[in-house]
Amino acid sequence: MKALNSLWARLTLIFTVVILIVVGAIAIWMNRATAAEFRQYITRSEVTAYGMESLAAYYRTHGGWEGVEELLNKGVVVTGSRWGMMRRPGMPEVRLSVVLADANGRIVFDGVGQRVGKRLRANELREAIPITEAGGDEVLGYVLIALPGAPQLGSSEQRFLTRTRGILISVAALAVVLGLVISAILSRSLTAPLQRLAAAARAVAQGDIGKRVSVEGTSEVAEVAQAFNEMTTALEKAEKLRQNLVSDVAHELRTPLSVLQGNLRAILDDVYPLDKAEIARLYDETRILARLVDDLQELAQAEAGALRFNIVPTDVASVLRSAVARFEPAAEGKSIRLTCEIPEALPEAMADPDRVSQILNNLISNALRHTPEGGQIALSAAAKEGFVEISVADTGEGIAPEDLPHVFDRFWRADRSRSRAGGGAGLGLAIVRALVEAQDGRVHAASEGPGKGSVFSFTLPTR
């Protein structure tokens, strides 16, 4: 019974049942049809051979079919008693009824119904036997034979029918056997890709996420194989990201922890004095650690869709002006000119105003960090078709073309040591991208190259 639980065994069983039903039905139908047609053929042949000559002689003698009913009203006797036929050994007497029509198809005698004077139907005319003179082509009339049930056959005809039935049974049996073999092979070929998929899935479950399967088989199986390969590719990418994240987090944590450990060791060894200045440096390192942890938590929540957003019609102009007001003191402290250009008819965006402010804080902080004294940071907004585009452009360090695709990656820095010294953990832009995309927007970075500044833009949908 365990074997029947397999898909290929069930498919084989189903195919076998279907083949048996179909072949059996065809064999039964062919057996009955062959026997019936053969009996009709024998009877018609006898009538055709011996009856047509008598009818043609009647027509020739009387010049037409008038009075033919006297000849036909008692029916046709196949034994030849009326038509001069030789009775075959073992053949019983069979009485037939006929319908006789003239050369135009008009019925002149009807031994079956009351249709004299009417015309033969098209299907009857096709089945009717034309009456002609011996060796002539002129059609004198048509005779349609009504066969009475299933007449008994002679011994030789019966033997022929028995042999035919035996051949039919043998062919049906052979067809069933061939069907079984073919169905078994077909079932195996259909289930083989699924078995390979199952083996690959078990390998992935055991940690081999690089496992792939061949995309083959039926379209449905090929689609499943394609989906499996895409899944393992995504797993590989996620695993690589996880490994990179762990490596980056460990790297980012190691530096402030090393500073803390080293300074504390120095204080314990009386190398550094235990004064407020030294404690302040240690406190700054703990702030860096706390901010890194907060950024990581926020980024993880944003990417997991766990952050809550209060999406409402948002006055982007007001959010931009507030952001400029917050960062003006810091910009003035670095002698950086901070400007904002907002059109009058700027539509409202469907966004969370607090998250938009957070995005602007990260972008402006990033611009302040990379813009030298005397530079400029310009905020602007513009209405596009179906969304509002907000840009933060600076005249700072710029970004090399090969680095542009990575600026929104976690912990990415063009210069890691300089960015850490400036307070950046390499997560600000990654958080920006996660927050923008969570509000159905898109973020983009552009730069003409190092030393030529950069532009960070993001879009938000309008109402």
Buried (B, 14 or more C-beta within 10 A) or exposed (E): EEEEEEEBBBBBEEBBEEBBEEBEEBBEEBBEEBBEEBBBEBBBEBBEEBBBBBBBEBBEEEEEBEEBBEBBEEBBBBBBEBBEBEBBEEBEEBBBBBBBBBBEBBBBBBBEEEBBEEBBEEEBBEEBBBBBBEEEEEBBBBBBBBBEEEBEBBEEBBEBBEEBBEEBEEBBEEBBEEBBEEBBEBBEEBBBBBEBBEEBBEBBEEEEBEBEBEBEBEEEBBEBBEEBBEEBEEBEEEEEEEEEBEEBBEEBBEBBBEBBEEBBEEBEEEEBEEEEEBEEEBEEBEEBBEBBBEBBEBBEBBBEEEBEBEBEEBEBBEBBBBBBEEBEEEBEEBEBEBEBEBEEEBBBBBBBBEBBBBBBBBBBBBBBBBBEEEBBBBBBBBBEEEBBBBBBBBBBBBBEEEBBEBBBBBBBBBEBEEBBEBEBBBBBBBBBBBBBBBBEBEBBBEBEEBEEBBBBBBBBBBE
